[in-house]
Amino acid sequence: MRSTCPLLPALLLATAPWLAQAEPAHSRTLQAPEETHLTLYANGRALVRERYQLRLPSGGLQVVWDRLPREIDPQSVVVGGGAFQVSALDYDRRLLTPKRLLAAHVGELVRLIRIDPATGQEIAEAAEILSVQEGLVVRIGDQIVSDPEGQIVFSQVPRGLHPAPVLRAILKPADSASGPQPVELAYLTGGLQWRAEYALRVDPAGGKGQFEGWASVENRTEHDFGPVRLALVAGALNDVGPQPGPRLERMALAAAPPTPEHLSDAYRIYRFETPWPIAPHSLSRRPLLAPQEIELASRYIVAGHAGAYTRRAGAEPERQHAVLRYDFELNSEILPPLPAGRVQIFGEQAGDEGGFALLGIDHLPDTPKGAPIRITAGRAFDVWAERRQTDYRVDEAAPPHRRRYVTRHQIRLHNMLDHAVTVWVEESIPGQWKILEESHPHFRLDAHTVRWSLLVQPDRPAVLTYKVQVTQ
């Protein structure tokens, strides 16, 4: 087969070479940490803290980490934790890639494996890589071949290329230090996401439901973080791109507060005590909120728009389906604040199959403890409104440099269900406004929103009429 990799010169990225006199006599490559703390933020950033116990020779120790995630932010790396000094840090990201592998073998022999089209048999030939500048050029016997068919097999990984980034640190113990030292490696990385997901199950009899939540963690990297002590941070983290790493003391604060608790005035943190395996390319879930029996209030809402009060509408009525919304409050004494996330709404499925049917999907914003929750299922099929502007005029007696509009409106509400429903008509009115006449009393929600509540019987329309004055 033909190689499809664009063969450009390998770009080898590394920090400055080590000074020979700075290297200690002893070196140790660290494998699995004794404990890993992982803090995930809502913007996709992750703070990793790996803890080790090391005995440091008096002349110092070169510590090597060669299994770091490729998505690491090298400027965020901090090494600390014990009675020692970090005299040097070297980050090597000369990663093993097809381009660099080919470039490292220019002038050397490799094996080229291809299929003989005549016999269908696999053939292995020696090939010398001549160039990878604008494509692959090899010598096979006495022939020069450009972009040869087949697969190139290498005997070993060239020195200096690594499957993952490599970090080296020189740790020199304090004069008074003795025995094993705690060493902590902390860094920021990408490729990890977390989100909250909720399910609302609606009792078909109405008035009750069940609400539960899950935390989902997705690892999109090749890195196996292993079992970690996981903390999830809810809130919009400010991020200006790669920067020098924060102090270790501040990062420790971010990873291990009580759960759930304030991380700061802007964030909430959720800590899982049981170690959570974070495998490569995995998506796993854990309970965030145990199932809760709740009292539900179903609302049918018809919402208007501000433009209806400052221009003349057409003669034909505007038809609009009501929106079905469920309102409820969680027990503020026993439940934590809830991070933003998707909510799936389920109801009992009619017919022989039974079970639950999906009623809608909504988004829950970050919700403080005990705050009311409003979840919109979708448009109601059997409850709708007919809007009509019955009068429109511009008041000539408006104040100087301002316009005043006086409009009349009729909203006819229809209910084709087999039971009565309450419909809220919520209108957004611009400028300075005044209700001059109305068939039902209104409630002012805020400076520009007004609500009417009407009980609508089956097959018997309810009609709201009102007259409003708007000054802009």
C-alpha positions as CSV (number, residue, x, y, z in Angstrom):
1,M,0.0,0.0,0.0
2,R,1.1,3.6,-0.6
3,S,2.1,5.7,2.4
4,T,-0.4,8.5,2.9
5,C,1.7,10.5,5.4
6,P,3.0,13.8,4.1
7,L,6.7,13.5,4.6
8,L,8.1,16.8,5.7
9,P,11.3,17.5,7.6
10,A,10.9,16.5,11.3
11,L,10.7,19.5,13.6
12,L,12.4,18.5,16.9
13,L,11.4,20.6,19.8
14,A,13.3,20.6,23.0
15,T,14.6,23.0,25.7
16,A,18.2,23.9,25.9
17,P,20.6,21.0,26.5
18,W,21.7,20.2,30.0
19,L,24.9,21.6,31.4
20,A,27.1,18.6,32.2
21,Q,28.2,20.0,35.6
22,A,24.5,20.3,36.6
23,E,23.8,16.6,36.2
24,P,23.9,14.6,39.5
25,A,25.5,11.1,39.5
26,H,22.1,9.4,40.2
27,S,19.0,9.2,38.0
28,R,15.7,7.6,38.5
29,T,12.7,7.2,36.1
30,L,9.4,7.3,38.0
31,Q,6.6,5.0,37.0
32,A,3.2,4.9,38.7
33,P,2.7,7.5,41.4
34,E,1.6,6.5,44.9
35,E,-1.4,8.8,44.6
36,T,-2.9,10.9,41.9
37,H,-5.3,13.8,42.4
38,L,-7.2,15.1,39.3
39,T,-9.2,18.3,39.3
40,L,-11.3,19.0,36.2
41,Y,-12.6,22.4,35.2
42,A,-15.6,23.3,33.1
43,N,-13.4,24.8,30.3
44,G,-11.6,21.5,29.6
45,R,-8.5,22.2,31.7
46,A,-7.3,19.6,34.2
47,L,-5.0,20.0,37.1
48,V,-3.0,16.8,37.8
49,R,-1.1,16.2,41.0
50,E,1.1,13.1,41.3
51,R,2.6,12.2,44.7
52,Y,5.8,10.1,45.3
53,Q,8.2,9.2,48.1
54,L,11.9,9.4,47.1
55,R,15.1,9.1,49.0
56,L,17.4,11.9,47.6
57,P,21.2,11.3,47.6
58,S,23.3,14.1,49.1
59,G,24.6,15.0,45.7
60,G,21.1,15.3,44.3
61,L,18.9,13.1,42.0
62,Q,17.8,13.5,38.4
63,V,14.1,12.5,38.4
64,V,12.6,11.5,35.0
65,W,8.9,11.3,34.1
66,D,8.5,9.7,30.7
67,R,4.8,8.9,30.7
68,L,3.2,12.4,30.7
69,P,0.1,13.2,28.6
70,R,0.8,14.7,25.2
71,E,-1.6,17.5,26.0
72,I,0.4,18.8,29.0
73,D,1.0,22.5,29.3
74,P,4.8,22.6,30.0
75,Q,4.7,26.1,31.4
76,S,2.4,25.0,34.2
77,V,4.7,22.3,35.6
78,V,5.6,22.6,39.3
79,V,7.7,20.2,41.4
80,G,7.6,20.5,45.1
81,G,6.4,19.0,48.4
82,G,9.6,18.2,50.3
83,A,12.8,19.6,51.9
84,F,14.7,20.0,48.6
85,Q,15.5,22.5,45.9
86,V,14.6,22.1,42.2
87,S,17.8,23.3,40.5
88,A,16.7,22.5,36.9
89,L,13.7,21.5,34.9
90,D,14.0,20.1,31.3
91,Y,10.9,19.4,29.2
92,D,11.5,17.3,26.1
93,R,8.6,17.0,23.6
94,R,10.4,15.4,20.7
95,L,7.5,13.0,20.2
96,L,7.6,9.9,18.2
97,T,5.7,10.5,14.9
98,P,5.8,9.0,11.4
99,K,7.5,12.2,10.1
100,R,10.2,12.2,12.7
101,L,10.7,8.4,12.5
102,L,11.4,8.7,8.7
103,A,13.6,11.8,9.1
104,A,15.7,10.0,11.8
105,H,16.4,7.1,9.3
106,V,17.6,9.2,6.3
107,G,20.7,7.4,5.0
108,E,19.8,4.1,6.7
109,L,18.4,0.8,5.6
110,V,14.8,-0.2,6.5
111,R,12.5,-3.0,5.4
112,L,9.8,-2.3,2.8
113,I,7.0,-4.8,2.9
114,R,4.6,-4.9,-0.1
115,I,2.2,-7.3,-1.8
116,D,3.3,-8.8,-5.2
117,P,0.4,-8.0,-7.5
118,A,1.2,-11.1,-9.7
119,T,1.2,-13.6,-6.9
120,G,-0.5,-11.9,-4.0
121,Q,2.4,-12.9,-1.7
122,E,4.0,-10.6,0.8
123,I,7.5,-9.4,-0.2
124,A,10.1,-7.8,2.1
125,E,12.9,-5.8,0.5
126,A,15.8,-3.7,1.9
127,A,15.3,0.0,1.2
128,E,17.6,3.0,1.9
129,I,15.8,6.2,2.8
130,L,17.4,9.0,0.7
131,S,15.1,11.9,1.4
132,V,11.9,13.0,3.1
133,Q,11.9,16.6,2.0
134,E,8.9,16.7,-0.3
135,G,7.9,13.1,-0.2
136,L,9.6,9.8,0.5
137,V,12.5,8.8,-1.8
138,V,14.2,5.4,-1.3
139,R,16.8,3.2,-3.1
140,I,15.7,-0.4,-3.7
141,G,18.6,-2.3,-5.2
142,D,19.8,-0.1,-8.1
143,Q,16.6,1.7,-8.5
144,I,15.5,5.1,-7.0
145,V,11.8,5.0,-6.1
146,S,9.6,7.9,-5.1
147,D,6.7,7.2,-2.7
148,P,7.0,3.5,-2.9
149,E,4.0,1.2,-2.5
150,G,4.1,-0.8,0.8
151,Q,4.7,-0.4,4.5
152,I,8.1,0.6,6.0
153,V,9.2,-1.4,9.0
154,F,11.8,0.0,11.4
155,S,14.0,-2.1,13.7
156,Q,14.1,0.3,16.7
157,V,13.1,3.7,17.9
158,P,15.8,6.4,17.3
159,R,17.5,7.9,20.2
160,G,15.9,11.1,21.3
161,L,12.3,10.3,20.2
162,H,9.8,9.5,22.8
163,P,6.2,8.1,22.6
164,A,5.2,10.7,25.3
165,P,6.7,14.0,26.6
166,V,9.6,13.6,29.0
167,L,10.2,15.8,32.0
168,R,13.5,15.8,33.9
169,A,14.1,17.6,37.2
170,I,17.2,17.8,39.4
171,L,16.3,17.7,43.0
172,K,18.9,18.6,45.6
173,P,18.0,17.9,49.3
174,A,18.4,20.4,52.0
175,D,21.4,19.9,54.3
176,S,19.2,18.8,57.2
177,A,17.0,16.5,55.1
178,S,17.2,12.8,55.8
179,G,15.1,9.8,54.8
180,P,12.4,9.6,52.1
181,Q,11.1,12.9,50.8
182,P,7.6,13.6,49.6
183,V,7.7,14.8,46.0
184,E,4.7,16.2,44.1
185,L,4.5,16.8,40.4
186,A,1.7,19.2,39.4
187,Y,0.7,20.4,35.9
188,L,-2.2,21.5,33.8
189,T,-3.3,19.4,30.8
190,G,-6.0,19.3,28.2
191,G,-8.0,16.5,26.5
192,L,-10.2,15.9,29.5
193,Q,-13.8,17.0,29.8
194,W,-16.5,16.7,32.5
195,R,-20.2,17.5,32.5
196,A,-23.2,17.1,34.6
197,E,-26.2,15.2,33.3
198,Y,-29.6,15.0,34.9
199,A,-32.8,13.0,34.4
200,L,-36.3,14.2,35.4
201,R,-39.0,11.5,35.5
202,V,-42.5,12.9,35.5
203,D,-45.3,11.1,37.2
204,P,-48.2,10.7,34.7
205,A,-50.7,11.5,37.4
206,G,-49.0,15.0,37.7
207,G,-47.7,16.9,40.6
208,K,-44.7,14.6,41.4
209,G,-41.5,13.4,39.8
210,Q,-38.0,12.0,40.4
211,F,-34.8,14.0,39.8
212,E,-31.3,12.6,39.7
213,G,-27.8,13.6,38.5
214,W,-24.7,12.1,37.1
215,A,-21.1,13.3,36.5
216,S,-19.6,12.2,33.2
217,V,-15.8,12.3,32.7
218,E,-14.4,11.9,29.2
219,N,-10.7,11.2,28.6
220,R,-9.9,12.0,24.9
221,T,-6.2,11.4,25.3
222,E,-3.9,8.3,25.0
223,H,-2.8,8.8,28.6
224,D,-3.9,6.4,31.3
225,F,-4.3,8.4,34.5
226,G,-5.1,5.3,36.5
227,P,-7.2,5.5,39.7
228,V,-7.4,9.1,40.7
229,R,-8.9,11.1,43.5
230,L,-11.2,13.2,41.4
231,A,-12.6,16.7,42.0
232,L,-14.9,18.5,39.6
233,V,-15.1,22.3,39.6
234,A,-18.2,24.1,38.4
235,G,-18.1,27.7,37.3
236,A,-16.5,29.6,34.4
237,L,-12.8,29.6,34.9
238,N,-10.9,32.5,33.4
239,D,-8.3,31.3,31.0
240,V,-5.8,33.4,28.9
241,G,-3.9,30.5,27.4
242,P,-0.6,28.9,28.5
243,Q,1.0,30.8,31.3
244,P,3.7,30.1,34.0
245,G,2.3,27.6,36.5
246,P,0.6,28.8,39.7
247,R,2.2,28.2,43.0
248,L,1.9,24.7,44.4
249,E,0.2,25.9,47.5
250,R,-2.7,27.4,45.5
251,M,-3.0,24.3,43.4
252,A,-3.3,22.2,46.5
253,L,-6.2,24.3,47.6
254,A,-7.9,23.7,44.3
255,A,-7.7,19.9,44.6
256,A,-8.6,19.0,48.2
257,P,-11.4,21.1,49.9
258,P,-14.4,19.6,51.6
259,T,-17.1,18.3,49.2
260,P,-19.1,20.0,48.0
261,E,-17.8,23.4,49.1
262,H,-16.8,26.8,47.9
263,L,-13.5,26.8,46.0
264,S,-13.9,30.5,45.9
265,D,-16.7,33.0,45.6
266,A,-16.9,32.1,41.9
267,Y,-16.7,28.3,41.9
268,R,-18.1,25.1,43.5
269,I,-16.1,21.9,43.8
270,Y,-17.4,18.3,43.9
271,R,-15.0,15.7,45.3
272,F,-15.3,12.0,44.9
273,E,-13.7,10.0,47.8
274,T,-13.6,6.6,46.0
275,P,-10.8,6.4,43.4
276,W,-12.0,6.8,39.9
277,P,-10.2,5.0,37.0
278,I,-9.5,7.4,34.1
279,A,-8.5,5.1,31.2
280,P,-7.5,6.3,27.7
281,H,-10.3,7.2,25.3
282,S,-12.9,6.5,28.0
283,L,-16.2,7.9,29.1
284,S,-17.4,7.0,32.6
285,R,-20.1,8.2,34.9
286,R,-20.7,8.4,38.6
287,P,-23.7,9.5,40.7
288,L,-23.7,13.2,41.4
289,L,-27.1,13.5,42.9
290,A,-29.1,10.6,44.3
291,P,-32.7,10.2,43.1
292,Q,-34.9,12.6,44.8
293,E,-38.7,12.6,45.0
294,I,-39.9,16.1,44.2
295,E,-43.1,18.1,43.9
296,L,-43.6,19.4,40.3
297,A,-45.7,22.3,39.0
298,S,-46.4,22.0,35.3
299,R,-46.7,25.4,33.5
300,Y,-48.0,26.1,30.0
301,I,-46.4,29.4,28.9
302,V,-47.1,31.6,25.9
303,A,-44.4,34.3,25.5
304,G,-44.7,37.4,23.3
305,H,-42.1,39.7,21.8
306,A,-41.4,43.4,22.2
307,G,-41.9,44.3,18.5
308,A,-45.7,43.7,18.9
309,Y,-46.1,47.1,20.6
310,T,-44.2,49.5,18.3
311,R,-45.4,48.5,14.9
312,R,-48.7,47.5,13.2
313,A,-49.3,43.8,12.9
314,G,-51.0,42.0,10.1
315,A,-54.7,41.3,10.0
316,E,-54.4,37.5,10.3
317,P,-54.0,36.1,13.8
318,E,-50.6,34.6,14.8
319,R,-50.8,31.0,16.0
320,Q,-48.4,30.0,18.7
321,H,-48.1,26.7,20.7
322,A,-47.6,27.0,24.4
323,V,-44.3,25.8,26.0
324,L,-44.6,23.1,28.7
325,R,-42.3,23.8,31.7
326,Y,-41.8,22.0,35.0
327,D,-41.0,24.1,38.0
328,F,-39.7,22.6,41.3
329,E,-37.4,23.2,44.3
330,L,-34.9,20.7,45.8
331,N,-34.5,20.2,49.5
332,S,-31.9,22.8,50.4
333,E,-31.1,21.1,53.7
334,I,-29.6,17.9,52.3
335,L,-28.7,18.6,48.6
336,P,-25.7,20.4,47.2
337,P,-25.7,23.2,44.7
338,L,-26.0,21.8,41.2
339,P,-23.5,22.4,38.3
340,A,-24.8,23.3,34.9
341,G,-25.7,20.4,32.7
342,R,-28.1,18.7,30.3
343,V,-31.5,17.5,31.6
344,Q,-33.4,14.7,29.9
345,I,-37.2,14.7,30.7
346,F,-39.0,11.4,30.7
347,G,-42.7,10.5,31.1
348,E,-44.6,7.2,31.2
349,Q,-45.2,5.7,27.7
350,A,-48.7,4.8,26.9
351,G,-49.8,1.5,25.2
352,D,-48.7,-2.1,25.6
353,E,-45.0,-1.4,25.7
354,G,-45.0,0.8,28.8
355,G,-41.8,2.1,30.2
356,F,-40.6,5.7,29.9
357,A,-40.7,8.0,26.8
358,L,-38.5,11.0,26.2
359,L,-40.5,14.2,26.6
360,G,-37.7,16.7,26.0
361,I,-34.2,17.9,26.7
362,D,-33.2,21.2,28.4
363,H,-30.1,22.8,30.0
364,L,-29.9,23.5,33.7
365,P,-27.7,26.5,34.5
366,D,-25.4,26.6,37.6
367,T,-28.0,26.4,40.4
368,P,-27.3,27.6,44.0
369,K,-28.4,25.5,46.9
370,G,-32.2,25.6,47.3
371,A,-32.9,27.8,44.2
372,P,-36.0,27.0,42.2
373,I,-35.4,24.9,39.0
374,R,-37.3,25.4,35.7
375,I,-37.0,22.8,33.1
376,T,-38.7,23.2,29.7
377,A,-39.9,20.0,28.0
378,G,-40.9,21.6,24.7
379,R,-43.9,22.9,22.7
380,A,-47.3,21.6,23.8
381,F,-49.2,19.9,21.0
382,D,-52.7,20.4,22.4
383,V,-52.4,23.9,24.0
384,W,-51.9,26.9,21.8
385,A,-52.8,30.6,21.4
386,E,-54.1,32.9,18.7
387,R,-52.7,36.4,18.9
388,R,-54.3,39.4,17.3
389,Q,-53.5,43.1,17.4
390,T,-56.9,44.7,17.4
391,D,-55.8,48.4,17.4
392,Y,-52.7,50.4,16.8
393,R,-52.1,54.1,16.8
394,V,-49.2,56.6,17.4
395,D,-50.1,59.1,20.1
396,E,-49.3,62.6,18.8
397,A,-49.3,64.0,22.3
398,A,-46.0,62.3,23.2
399,P,-43.2,64.2,24.9
400,P,-40.6,65.9,22.7
401,H,-38.2,63.6,20.9
402,R,-40.1,60.6,22.0
403,R,-42.8,58.3,20.4
404,R,-45.8,56.9,22.2
405,Y,-47.8,53.9,20.9
406,V,-51.2,52.7,22.1
407,T,-52.1,49.2,21.1
408,R,-54.9,46.7,21.9
409,H,-54.3,42.9,21.9
410,Q,-56.4,39.8,22.1
411,I,-55.0,36.4,23.0
412,R,-57.3,33.4,22.6
413,L,-56.1,30.3,24.4
414,H,-57.1,26.8,23.3
415,N,-56.9,23.6,25.3
416,M,-57.6,20.2,23.5
417,L,-56.6,18.1,26.5
418,D,-59.1,16.2,28.6
419,H,-58.5,18.4,31.7
420,A,-58.2,22.0,32.5
421,V,-54.8,23.7,32.5
422,T,-53.4,27.0,33.7
423,V,-51.6,29.0,31.0
424,W,-49.3,31.9,31.7
425,V,-49.2,34.6,29.1
426,E,-45.8,36.4,29.5
427,E,-45.3,39.6,27.4
428,S,-42.1,41.5,26.9
429,I,-43.0,45.2,26.7
430,P,-40.3,47.7,25.8
431,G,-39.7,51.3,27.0
432,Q,-41.9,52.9,29.6
433,W,-45.2,51.1,29.6
434,K,-48.6,51.2,31.3
435,I,-51.5,48.8,31.1
436,L,-54.6,50.9,30.4
437,E,-57.2,48.2,30.2
438,E,-57.3,44.4,30.8
439,S,-59.8,41.6,31.1
440,H,-57.6,39.7,33.7
441,P,-55.3,41.1,36.3
442,H,-51.6,41.1,35.5
443,F,-48.4,40.5,37.5
444,R,-45.3,42.5,36.9
445,L,-42.2,40.2,36.8
446,D,-39.6,42.9,36.1
447,A,-39.2,46.2,34.4
448,H,-40.2,44.9,31.0
449,T,-42.1,41.6,31.6
450,V,-45.7,41.2,32.6
451,R,-47.7,38.0,33.2
452,W,-51.3,37.0,33.1
453,S,-52.5,33.7,34.4
454,L,-55.6,32.1,32.9
455,L,-57.4,28.8,33.6
456,V,-58.3,27.2,30.3
457,Q,-61.0,24.5,30.2
458,P,-61.1,21.6,27.7
459,D,-62.6,22.7,24.3
460,R,-63.6,26.1,25.8
461,P,-61.2,28.9,24.8
462,A,-60.1,31.5,27.3
463,V,-59.7,35.1,26.0
464,L,-57.3,37.7,27.3
465,T,-57.7,41.3,26.1
466,Y,-55.6,44.3,27.2
467,K,-54.7,47.8,26.1
468,V,-51.1,49.1,26.6
469,Q,-49.3,52.4,26.2
470,V,-45.6,52.3,25.3
471,T,-43.3,55.4,25.4
472,Q,-39.9,55.3,23.8
